[in-house]
Amino acid sequence: MSPATLQENPTVETFFNVVETETLALFEHLSFEFLEQFDVFAPAQTGRTREHEPPELMRGFLHCYYKDIYGIRPIARELNNTVVWLSCGFDRPPSRDAVDRFLTDLEHVVDKIFDHLVEQAALRGLLDSTYSIDSTDVRTMPADQDASKCYDPTAEEYYYGYGCTIVSTGSKIPIAAEFTESKQAPEETAMRVTRDALAVETPIWMLGDSAYDTLDWHDYLL
């Protein structure tokens, strides 16, 4: 989008206000172009170009995570907001199918992507001394054969998809994560994700809700 076109856009004032938010400040420090190197995001074998825009969709995913927006439909709805898709670098808002395919493919390489982003964040001094661990739901379309019917105890409802256990720091910068079959992750998963996070840098504080209030977790942190 050219400067002239941007100046004519009715959302330009809102756009520049959004530039000051935590998410966009993070985008200025991190590069997402490395996602295009992963085979999972490459064009299909038939030669058809995927609708994927991995760098832009990853920015969109992180934006939605920061805003506590999860699931295919809610994420697609948020990324149809003009201010949001412009700030994430899209030329036009992504379709719901594009969001669905991206999140499905992301599952296969999420560990490597987080490792790369965390390395960038650490080198740029973006991590702070407080880590927090939490689990969230990742809702997918019924066509995803690897997903399953899960229960969200917070919302007290069933959904189709996965769970994801995440350790974050600073302005909700995720530094370690693991997909799970359901939102309620087993203790072994929490321990693995915690170890991965502590391997990056040792925090002063580690926060978690009652789901992580176990003796093994406490002993490991101490």
Protein Blocks (a to p, Z undefined) as FASTA:
>chain_A
ZZklmmmpmklmmmmmmmmpmklmmmmmpcfklmmmpmklmccfkopacfbdfklmmmmm
mmmmmnopgcjklmmmmmmpmklmmmnopabdcdfklmmmmmmmmmmmmmmmmmmmmmmm
mmnopacfbdcdddddddddfklmkbccdddfklopadeddddddddehjhiafbdcddf
bfbdcfklmmmmmmmmmmmpccfbdcddfklmcfklmmmmZZ
